[in-house]
Amino acid sequence: MNKKNLTDKLTEELGSLLKNRKMTYKIQLGLLIISYIGFGYVYFYLKGDVFLPLFVISMLYISMIYKDFKNIKEIKKELNSREKENKIIN
């Protein structure tokens, strides 16, 4: 009974984590767009190129998303292993 409650708790945490992540992705994307406008304007004024700042900032954003999805995958693996343990016990 205790392990089932733990599995339910992990499921709720995973759901809330995914829900919160969607909002933070929107906030991060907004901040990155603002930073691109500022950084891109300065770089364009100095060098005349716009694509390098866009590339750098988009790579930073993609790496942040990749790290978050990697963490979510680990949580899902932990959840699946605990569910299997629960089935074996029952």
C-alpha positions as CSV (number, residue, x, y, z in Angstrom):
1,M,0.0,0.0,0.0
2,N,2.8,2.4,0.8
3,K,4.6,1.8,-2.5
4,K,1.4,2.5,-4.4
5,N,1.1,5.9,-2.6
6,L,4.7,6.6,-3.5
7,T,4.0,5.8,-7.2
8,D,1.0,8.0,-7.2
9,K,3.0,10.8,-5.6
10,L,5.7,10.4,-8.3
11,T,3.1,10.5,-11.0
12,E,1.7,13.7,-9.6
13,E,5.2,15.2,-9.3
14,L,5.9,14.3,-12.9
15,G,2.7,15.9,-14.1
16,S,3.3,19.1,-12.2
17,L,6.9,19.1,-13.4
18,L,5.7,18.9,-17.0
19,K,3.1,21.5,-16.5
20,N,5.6,23.9,-14.9
21,R,8.1,23.3,-17.6
22,K,5.8,24.4,-20.3
23,M,5.3,27.8,-18.6
24,T,9.1,28.2,-17.9
25,Y,9.8,27.4,-21.6
26,K,7.6,30.2,-22.6
27,I,9.2,32.6,-20.2
28,Q,12.7,31.5,-21.2
29,L,11.8,31.9,-24.9
30,G,10.6,35.4,-24.2
31,L,13.8,36.3,-22.4
32,L,15.9,34.8,-25.1
33,I,14.0,36.8,-27.8
34,I,14.6,40.0,-25.8
35,S,18.2,39.1,-25.3
36,Y,18.6,38.3,-29.0
37,I,17.1,41.7,-29.9
38,G,19.6,43.5,-27.7
39,F,22.6,41.4,-28.4
40,G,21.7,41.1,-32.1
41,Y,21.3,44.9,-32.4
42,V,24.7,45.6,-30.8
43,Y,26.4,42.9,-32.9
44,F,24.8,44.1,-36.1
45,Y,25.8,47.6,-35.3
46,L,29.4,46.5,-34.8
47,K,29.9,43.7,-37.4
48,G,26.9,43.8,-39.7
49,D,25.9,40.2,-39.1
50,V,22.6,39.0,-37.5
51,F,22.9,35.2,-37.8
52,L,25.7,34.5,-35.3
53,P,23.8,35.9,-32.3
54,L,20.7,34.0,-33.4
55,F,22.7,30.8,-33.7
56,V,24.4,31.2,-30.3
57,I,21.2,32.0,-28.4
58,S,19.2,29.3,-30.1
59,M,21.9,26.7,-29.2
60,L,21.7,27.8,-25.6
61,Y,17.9,27.4,-25.6
62,I,18.1,24.0,-27.2
63,S,20.7,22.8,-24.7
64,M,18.4,24.0,-21.8
65,I,15.5,22.1,-23.2
66,Y,17.6,19.0,-23.8
67,K,18.8,19.0,-20.1
68,D,15.2,19.3,-18.9
69,F,14.0,16.5,-21.1
70,K,16.9,14.3,-19.9
71,N,15.8,14.9,-16.3
72,I,12.2,14.1,-17.2
73,K,13.3,10.8,-18.8
74,E,15.2,9.8,-15.7
75,I,12.1,10.5,-13.6
76,K,9.9,8.4,-15.9
77,K,12.4,5.5,-15.8
78,E,12.4,5.7,-12.0
79,L,8.6,5.7,-12.0
80,N,8.4,2.7,-14.4
81,S,10.9,0.7,-12.2
82,R,8.9,1.4,-9.1
83,E,5.7,0.4,-10.8
84,K,7.4,-2.9,-11.9
85,E,8.5,-3.5,-8.3
86,N,5.0,-2.8,-7.1
87,K,3.6,-5.4,-9.6
88,I,6.1,-8.0,-8.5
89,I,5.2,-7.5,-4.9
90,N,1.5,-7.7,-5.6
